[in-house]
Amino acid sequence: MEWINLGLVLGAGYVFALAGYKLWLAAKSLLSQIKKTEAALSSFGPDEFSIEPAKPSAPEDLARLLRARKAMQQRKAHEREERQRRLVARISSINIDRR
């Protein structure tokens, strides 16, 4: 009975050792990938773009901005309608063999 207990303890220790070894290999691989990524990111240097501060708006700009927005909305609506017309025309030009 004592030999069975000893065998079970040694077997469990072996399984834990294998699991620990796999974890160590995974951590080693992960650390090498992190180092490679850090090296690649360091070549970019500091931020390569700058954010321009917002321009203050004045109440007299409101009418111009609203006109521009309405024109943009109308242009997009017109483009949607044109795209739909082209699609309908393309679908209607398909010859379907109806037997």
N, C-alpha and C positions, 0 to 999 in steps of 0.2 A: 504494500500500500504506500509505503514511503517512497518507493521508486516511481510510482505513478505520479505522486504529487511533485516530486523533483522534476520529472519529465514534463509535466504540465507547466511548471514555473519556467523551466528552460525554454520550452516551446513558445510561451507567451513573451519571454524576454527576446527571443529571436525575432518574433513578429514585430515587436515594438522597435527593435533595432533596425529592421528593414524599413519600417514606416518612417523612422527618423532619418535614415539615409536618403530615402526618396525626397523627404521634405528639404533636407540639406542640399540635394542636387537641384531641386526646383528653386530654392532661394538663391543659390549660386548663379543659376541661369538668369533669374530675374535681375539680380544685381548687375550682371554684365550687360543686360539689355538697357537697364537704367543708365549705366555709364555711357553706353553708345548714344542713347537718346540725348543725354545732357551735352555730350560733345557736339552732336549735330545741331542742337538748339543754340549752343553758345556761338556757333558760326554766324547766326543771324544778327547778333549784336543787340543793341537796345531797340526799342520800338522804332520801326521804320516808317511810321505814319504819325501824323500829328492831327489832333482834333482841334478844329477851329472853333473859337467861341461863338455862340449864337449872337446874331446881330439884334440889337434891341428893335422892337417893332413900335411903330407910332400909330395912333388912331387914323391918320390920313392914309396909311398904307392898306387899311382894311378893305376899302372898295376895290383897289387894284388886285389884291390877293383873292378876293371873292370872284372877280371877273376871270382871273387866271384859273381858279379852281373849276369854275363852271365850264370854261372852254375846254379844260382837260377832261372833265367828265363827259362832255358832249363828244369830244374826239374819240374817247375810248368806247362810248356807246356806238358811234358810227363805225368804228373798226370792228366791233362785235357783230353788228348787223351785216357788214360786208363779208366777214368771215362766214357767217351763217348762210348768206346768199351763195357764196362760192361753194360751200359744202352741199347745199341743196342742188345747185346746178351740176356738180360732179356726180352726185347720187342719181339724179334724173338722167344723166347721160350714160349710165351703165346699162348695157344690153343684157337683159336677163332672159334666158331661154325658157319660155313657159310652155311646156308640152302637156 
